[in-house]
Amino acid sequence: MDINVNVKSAVKVRAFYLFYIIVGVQVGVGIMGAPQFIFLESKQDAWISILISFAFMCIVVLVMFTILKQYKSADIFGIHVDLFGKWIGTILGTVYILFLFASLLSILLTYSLVINVFLHHTFPNIAVGIVLLSLTIYSVLGGFRVIVGVSFLFFFLSFWIVFLLYDPITRMEWTNLLPMFNASIPELLKGARATTYTVSGFEILFLIYPFIQDKKKAKLPAILALAFTTFVLLVTTIISIGYFSPLGLERVDWSVLLLFKSVTLTFFERLDYIIVVGWIMIIMPNLVILTWGISYGIKRLYKIPQRISLYTVAIILLIIISFVRSAHHVYQLTDFISKVGFWIVFVYPFIILPLVILKKKWRQRKGSA
């Protein structure tokens, strides 16, 4: 396997679109219940935990760019092979693919669970899976530029949902945000770690970097994407604390969806139905980008055509989600992904960085010799 990826110029996209890709893969089902999990760790100082998470995300992204810049046009699979050899590199790359697969599975199961809770208690998971995966496969088959277009388009199509939060804001009790600055440093760090499942996704940068044209301009869109995701999470968390009260938020699942459920319009009732269905526009970039990443990784590691791996992955997903009906199992999966994702997304780049730098210096010394 070649370390550097030879991408045709017709397939590459401008760094400007990196903003929509990262936002598209970060904002999804995780934000539906994230305020509760963060609040359970750091209480009214949850907003500080979110800011800590943002700072650490920025550091991790800068580390990722430093790693990628040591190569001409490499992705994480080529870097693994370069550092650890073919066999170990393939195993590590497979672990990365399995993590993306587990994340994709959790999105499908979580959204199916939300439909069962808010819309129809007996709606089959496989029906949801068929609809979502059909749209996903159609998009992925269009190629990388179509995937970027999906992220760009659905960003604007789903933006209207944010404005519906005006009603909960007007009914907030601002004293619920007090007292502030009571959480200890360990509690703040635990709260920051609780954001892992919600904010993870920017690790896709390790895969799409070779597809960016002006790589020198890629840092700013990436940081802005992290800032946007953090802002959305920060606003929804503050509103949830102020609206539900501290005691209420501890007992409320899917707090963000319930915020929309509380919105009243004179010409429409049960707006939560529209929000749950409209959430498809938010999770579609998640599904499309992760599915592309899985099929692309399988092609890179095992030389299997993306079309074959795409259909195979879709069939496996449909089989799994058709048997999983318990909310407890879904919660266990998301908790597992959150724990594993913390090490893969936030810790692993710091392990790779010194190895990449040492490898580059060794090559330079060998070349000069």
N, C-alpha and C positions, 0 to 999 in steps of 0.2 A: 504494500500500500504506500502510495506517495504521501510524504509528510505535508507538502504544500498542495493546496487544491487549485486546479486550473479551471477557473470559472470564466466563461465567455462574457465579453463586455455587454452583450445584449441581455444577459441575465442579471447583471449587477444593478443595484439601486443606489441612489444617493444617500449619504449619511443622514440627511434630513428625515428620512422615513424610519430611521432607527427609533425615534421617539414613539411612533405609533405601534411599532412592533413590540417594544418592551411594555408599553402601557397595555397593549392588547393581550399580552400573555400574563401580566400581573393582575389586573383588575378582573375578577371573575366571581366564582361562588364563595371564595374565602371571605370576602368582605361582608357577606350577608350576616355572619355571626361573630366577626372578629372583635367588635367592641366589647362583648361580654368576656371573652377570653383574656383580653388585655386588662380589662378592669379587675378581673379576679386576682390578678397578680399585683398590680400597682395602684388600684383604687382610683381616687380622683386625680392622681398624677399619671394617669395612663397617657396623657398627651406628651409628657416628658419621655416616656418609654418609646413612643412613636418617633419622636425626634431623634432619640438615640439610635433607633433602628435605621432611620434615614442616613445618619452620619456614617454608620457602619456599612450600609449598602454602598455609599459613595466610595468609601475606602476599598471595598471589595471590587467594585467596577474598575477603579483605577489600577488595582493589582491585576485584574484580568486583561486590561489594555496593555499593561507592561509585559505580561506574558506573551500576548499575541504579537506585540511589536518585535519580539526577538526572532520572528519568522517572517518570511516573505508574504505568505498567504495560507496560514495553517489553521486548522480547527482543533478541537480538543482530541479528536481521534488520532490525528497525525501527531500531535504533541505527545500523547501517550506512547505511541509506537517509537517516537524519537527518543524518549526518556527511558523507557523500560523494555524496549524490544518488542518483537512481533507478538509473542504469546501473552506476556503480561499486559502489554498495551491493548491487545484485543479483549482480554478479560475486563480490564478497567473500563474500556469503551462500552462493553456489554452492560456493565453495572450502570453506567450513565444512561444507556438506553432504557434499561429496566426502571430506573427512577423516573424518566419521562413517561414511560408507560403507566406506572403506578399513579403519577399525577393526573394523567389523562383519564384513567379509570375512576379516580376519586371525583373528578369534575362531573363525569356522567352520572355516577351514583348519587352524588350530593344534589345535583339538579333534579334527578328523578325523585329523590326523597322530598325535596321542596314541593314538587308537583303533587305528590301524595298527601302532603300536609296541608297545602293551601288550596288545591284545586279539586282533586278527586282521590279518595283514599285507596281505591282499587285499580287505579290506572297502571297498566303493566309497564315495567321498566324497559322491556325489550322494544315496546312501541316508541318510547322516547329515544332509545338508542338508535333505532332504525332511522328515524327522522333526522337526528343530529348527525349521525355518521354518514348518511347519504349526502347531506350538504357538505360535510367535511371532505369526503372523498372527491366530490365534484370540484371543490376548490383546490385541493392538493394536486389533483391531476392537471390542473392548469399551469402548474409550475410556480417557481418562487415569486415571480413578480405578481402573480394573481394573489398569492398569499399576502403579500405586502398590501395589495389593493384592498383585500378584505379587511385587514387591520385598519387601514386608513378610512375606509367607508364606514365601518361599523362604529368607529370612534365618534364620528359626527352624528350617526343615526341614533346612537344611544345616549348622547349628551343631554337630551331633554329630560331624562329621568332625574338628573341632579336638581333641576329647578323645582321639582315637586316637594323637595324638603323644606320649602318655605313655610308650609303649614305647621309641621312639628317645631320649627324654630320659633314661631310666634307663640307656641304653647309651652316653651321650655321654662323650667324653674332654675334660674341661674345660680341660686344658692346651693343647688345640688352639686355644683362643681367645687364646693368648699368642704373641708379645708384642703388647701394645696400644700405641696412640699412636705408632706408627712411620710411619704414612702422612703424606705431606706435604699441604699445603692443596690444591694442584692435584689430587692423587690422591683426596682426600676429595670434592672437587667433581665429579670425573669419576664417582665412585661414586654421588653423589647424582643426577647426570644419568642414570646407568644405570637408575634407578628409573622413568624417564619412562613407559615403556610400561605398567608395572604399575600406577602410581598415577594415570595419566590417566583421565579420565572425569568428574571433577567440573566440567569445563567445560559439562556439561549444564545447570548452573545458569543459564546465559545463555538457555536455552530454556524452562525450567520456572518461572522466577521469576514470570511473570504468573499462574500457576496456584496460587500460594500465598496463602492467606487472610491470616493475620497475619504480614505481611512483616517487621515489626519484631522478631519472635522467630526469624527464620530463621538468624541467624548462629550461635547456639549449636549447633543440630542439625548444621549444616554442618561446624563445627570438630570436633565429637565424631565425625562420620563419618570425617573425615580422621585423627583420632587412632586410631580403631578399625582402619582399614586399615593405618596405620603400625605399630600394635601387632602385627597378624597378620604383616606382612612382617618385622618385627624378630624376632619369636619364631622364625619358620621359618628365617630366615637364621642366627641364633645356633645353633639346633639342627643345621642343615646343616653348619656349620663344625665343631661339636663332634663330630658323628657321622661325617662322611666324612673328616675331617682336611683341612688346607689343600691338600695335594697331590692328594688324592682328589677334592675338590670342583671343582678346576680341570678335571678330566676327566669329570665326571658331568653328563649332561644330564637335565633333568626331576628335579632333586634332591628337590623336595618330594614328588613322586609316589613316588620310590624310598624316601623315609622311611616312607610308608604301606605300601609293599611289604614293608618289613622287619618290620612288626607281625605277631606270631604269636598266634593264638587257638587254644585247644584244640578248639573246636567248628567252626572254619572255616579253610580254607587258601586261599591266593591272595586275600587281602583286597584287593589292588590292583585286581582285576577289579571289585569292588564300588565302590571309590573312583572309578575311571575312569568307570563308568556313573553313579554318584551325583554326579559333578562337573557333570552336566547341571543339577542344582538350583542350582549356583553360577553357571553361565554364562547361565542363562535370563534373569535380570534384565538382564544385559548386552545380550543379543539384543533383548529386548522394548523396553528404553529407547532403545537406539540406533536400532532400526527405527522406533519412534514419532518420534524426533527427525528422522530423514530424511524421512519422509512428512509430518510437520508442517512442516518447512522448505520442502519442495516446494510445499505448499499455500500457505504464506505468500508465497513469491516468485513462483510461476507460476500461482496460482489453480487448480491441478489437485486434484481431490478426493483425499483421503487414501486411499480404498479403491483407486482406480486406481493411484496411485503405489506403494502397498503391494504390490500384486500384481506390478507391473512390476519393482520392486526385487528381489522374491523370485525372479522368473524370471531376472534378470540374475545374481544370486548363484549360483543353481543351475547356470547355464551355465558360469560361471567356475570354480567348485569342481569341476565334473565333469572339467575338463581339467588342473587343477593336481594333480600327484601327487608332485612332487619336494619333499623336505624343504628342499633348498637354496633353492628359490623361496619357501617359507613363511618361512624365516629372513630372506631378503632383504626380504620385505614387512614383517615385524615391525620390522626394523632401520630401514627407511624411515619407517614410522609413528612410531617412537621419535624419529627425528631431526626430522621435520616437526612432530610433536606437541609437542616441546620449545618450538618457536617459537610455535605456535598457542596452546598451553595456558598456558605459563609466561611468555612474553615479550609476546605480542600485547596482553593486558589493560593492560600498562604504556604501550603506545603509544596505546591508545584513551582512557585516563583523562584526560590533559591536553586532548585534543581535545574530549571531552564537557564538561569544566569550562569551557573557553573558549567553547564553543557556548552553554552556559547563561548565562554572563556577558554574551555578546553579545546574547542574547535579552532579558535584564533591562535592559540599557542601551537597547536599541531600544524596549522597552515603556515605559520611563520617559520616553524622548524623545517 
